[in-house]
Amino acid sequence: MSARHMVEAMTDQARTAESDIPGKPTSASRTTLSHIMTHNDTNLLGTVHGGVIMKLVDDAAGAVAGRHSGGPAVTASMDEMAFLEPVRVGDLVHVNAQVNWTGRTSMEIGVRVLAERWNESTPATQVGSAYLVFTAVDADGRPRAVPPVLPETDRDRRRYQEAQIRRTHRLARRRAIRELREQRAAQGFDD
């Protein structure tokens, strides 16, 4: 991590520490949503449509973000939605979500998607995963402060550290794209 990125991360942590909002443990907002997949959920190949899974992911992550922040939160971005296995009609899908990291007004929510046959006693298989960033908002839709997340286990601490890396990459990517667009505009390109 560059010195600039470390300063940005420490500044964000300092802002969170300055707030009077007490922290919340990871387990306080962790949730699981479950849904049986039906023919209404299928795509042209007869498997469950990726958009159906993405909506379940967003729903679970939104519930976690609202619980953690104590109010409304909106999806700011979805990163790395990975589909690992197809989901089929009749599968019982479990969407597990938790807060991995918090900033001043934003939260990264990690989501694992598992599927099992509803009528079999075989273990659930991981079929997908995603990372979403939510921003807590007030009644006027403006960002509001969120409680810091308090990782409880070694796994929670690892997820927190990995989330900081993803945040650094998101910010660097946005900055690089903005700079490229500014350069192209200065050269007279109208993209």
C-alpha positions as CSV (number, residue, x, y, z in Angstrom):
1,M,0.0,0.0,0.0
2,S,1.4,3.4,-1.0
3,A,2.0,6.1,1.6
4,R,-0.9,8.1,0.1
5,H,-3.3,5.2,0.4
6,M,-2.2,4.5,4.0
7,V,-2.9,8.2,4.9
8,E,-6.3,8.0,3.2
9,A,-7.2,4.8,5.1
10,M,-5.9,6.2,8.4
11,T,-7.8,9.5,7.8
12,D,-11.0,7.5,7.2
13,Q,-10.4,5.5,10.4
14,A,-9.7,8.7,12.4
15,R,-13.0,10.2,11.1
16,T,-14.8,7.0,12.3
17,A,-13.0,7.1,15.6
18,E,-14.0,10.8,16.1
19,S,-17.7,10.0,15.8
20,D,-19.7,9.5,18.9
21,I,-21.4,6.5,17.4
22,P,-20.4,3.3,19.4
23,G,-19.1,0.4,17.3
24,K,-21.2,-2.7,16.5
25,P,-19.8,-6.3,16.4
26,T,-20.0,-8.1,13.0
27,S,-22.5,-10.5,14.4
28,A,-25.0,-7.8,15.3
29,S,-26.1,-7.4,11.7
30,R,-25.1,-10.6,10.0
31,T,-28.1,-12.2,8.2
32,T,-29.2,-15.0,6.0
33,L,-32.0,-14.9,3.4
34,S,-33.3,-18.1,1.9
35,H,-35.5,-18.7,-1.2
36,I,-36.6,-21.7,-3.2
37,M,-36.0,-21.2,-6.9
38,T,-38.9,-21.8,-9.2
39,H,-39.5,-21.8,-13.0
40,N,-40.3,-18.1,-12.7
41,D,-36.6,-17.6,-11.9
42,T,-35.1,-19.3,-14.9
43,N,-33.2,-18.0,-18.0
44,L,-33.3,-19.4,-21.5
45,L,-30.9,-22.2,-20.5
46,G,-33.3,-23.5,-17.8
47,T,-31.0,-22.4,-14.9
48,V,-31.7,-19.6,-12.5
49,H,-31.1,-16.2,-14.1
50,G,-28.0,-14.4,-12.7
51,G,-30.1,-11.3,-12.2
52,V,-32.4,-13.2,-9.8
53,I,-29.3,-14.2,-7.7
54,M,-28.0,-10.6,-7.9
55,K,-31.3,-9.2,-6.5
56,L,-31.2,-11.7,-3.6
57,V,-27.6,-10.6,-3.0
58,D,-28.6,-6.9,-3.0
59,D,-31.6,-7.6,-0.7
60,A,-29.5,-9.5,1.9
61,A,-26.7,-6.9,1.7
62,G,-29.3,-4.1,2.1
63,A,-30.8,-5.7,5.2
64,V,-27.3,-6.0,6.7
65,A,-26.4,-2.4,5.8
66,G,-29.7,-1.1,7.3
67,R,-29.3,-3.1,10.5
68,H,-25.7,-2.0,11.0
69,S,-26.3,1.6,10.2
70,G,-29.6,1.8,12.1
71,G,-31.5,3.2,9.2
72,P,-31.7,3.5,5.4
73,A,-28.8,2.7,3.2
74,V,-28.4,2.6,-0.5
75,T,-26.3,0.4,-2.8
76,A,-23.3,2.4,-4.0
77,S,-21.5,-0.3,-5.9
78,M,-21.3,-4.1,-6.4
79,D,-17.9,-5.6,-6.9
80,E,-16.7,-9.0,-8.0
81,M,-20.1,-10.8,-8.4
82,A,-18.8,-14.3,-9.1
83,F,-21.1,-17.1,-10.2
84,L,-19.3,-20.3,-9.3
85,E,-22.0,-22.9,-10.1
86,P,-25.4,-22.8,-11.8
87,V,-28.5,-22.7,-9.6
88,R,-31.4,-24.9,-10.7
89,V,-35.1,-24.9,-10.2
90,G,-35.9,-26.5,-6.9
91,D,-32.7,-25.3,-5.2
92,L,-33.0,-23.7,-1.8
93,V,-30.7,-20.7,-2.1
94,H,-29.2,-19.2,1.1
95,V,-27.7,-15.8,0.9
96,N,-25.3,-15.0,3.8
97,A,-24.2,-11.4,4.3
98,Q,-22.2,-9.4,6.8
99,V,-20.5,-6.1,7.2
100,N,-16.8,-6.5,6.4
101,W,-15.6,-2.9,6.8
102,T,-17.0,0.5,7.6
103,G,-15.8,4.0,6.7
104,R,-17.4,7.3,7.8
105,T,-20.6,6.8,5.8
106,S,-20.1,3.7,3.8
107,M,-20.0,-0.1,4.5
108,E,-18.6,-3.0,2.6
109,I,-21.0,-6.0,2.8
110,G,-19.6,-9.4,1.9
111,V,-22.1,-12.0,0.6
112,R,-21.8,-15.8,0.0
113,V,-24.5,-17.6,-2.0
114,L,-25.1,-21.3,-1.2
115,A,-27.5,-23.7,-2.9
116,E,-28.9,-27.0,-1.8
117,R,-31.6,-29.3,-3.2
118,W,-34.7,-28.7,-1.1
119,N,-35.6,-32.4,-1.0
120,E,-32.1,-33.8,-0.3
121,S,-30.0,-33.9,2.8
122,T,-26.7,-33.1,1.0
123,P,-24.7,-30.1,2.2
124,A,-25.1,-26.7,0.6
125,T,-22.6,-25.8,-2.1
126,Q,-21.2,-22.3,-2.6
127,V,-22.5,-21.0,-5.9
128,G,-21.6,-17.3,-5.8
129,S,-20.1,-14.4,-3.9
130,A,-20.1,-10.7,-4.1
131,Y,-18.9,-7.5,-2.3
132,L,-21.2,-4.5,-2.2
133,V,-20.7,-1.0,-0.9
134,F,-23.6,0.7,0.8
135,T,-23.9,4.3,1.9
136,A,-26.1,5.2,4.8
137,V,-28.5,8.1,4.1
138,D,-30.6,10.4,6.1
139,A,-34.3,11.4,5.4
140,D,-33.1,13.8,2.7
141,G,-30.9,11.2,1.0
142,R,-27.6,12.7,2.2
143,P,-24.9,10.5,3.5
144,R,-24.8,10.0,7.3
145,A,-22.3,8.5,9.7
146,V,-22.3,4.8,10.4
147,P,-21.0,2.9,13.5
148,P,-17.6,1.3,13.1
149,V,-17.7,-2.4,12.7
150,L,-16.0,-4.4,15.4
151,P,-14.6,-7.7,13.9
152,E,-15.0,-10.5,16.4
153,T,-13.1,-13.5,14.9
154,D,-9.9,-14.0,13.0
155,R,-12.1,-14.6,9.9
156,D,-13.8,-11.2,10.5
157,R,-10.4,-9.5,10.9
158,R,-9.1,-11.1,7.7
159,R,-12.3,-9.9,5.9
160,Y,-11.8,-6.4,7.3
161,Q,-8.2,-6.2,6.0
162,E,-9.2,-7.6,2.6
163,A,-12.0,-5.0,2.4
164,Q,-9.5,-2.2,3.0
165,I,-7.5,-3.5,0.0
166,R,-10.6,-3.6,-2.2
167,R,-11.5,0.0,-1.1
168,T,-8.0,1.2,-2.0
169,H,-8.3,-0.4,-5.4
170,R,-11.8,1.0,-6.0
171,L,-10.6,4.5,-5.1
172,A,-7.5,4.2,-7.3
173,R,-9.6,2.9,-10.2
174,R,-12.0,5.8,-10.0
175,R,-9.2,8.3,-9.7
176,A,-7.4,6.8,-12.8
177,I,-10.5,6.9,-14.9
178,R,-11.3,10.5,-13.9
179,E,-7.8,11.6,-14.7
180,L,-7.9,9.8,-18.1
181,R,-11.2,11.5,-18.9
182,E,-9.8,14.9,-17.9
183,Q,-6.8,14.3,-20.1
184,R,-8.9,13.3,-23.1
185,A,-11.2,16.4,-22.6
186,A,-8.1,18.6,-22.4
187,Q,-7.0,17.1,-25.8
188,G,-10.3,18.0,-27.3
189,F,-11.9,14.5,-27.3
190,D,-15.6,14.6,-26.6
191,D,-16.4,11.1,-25.3
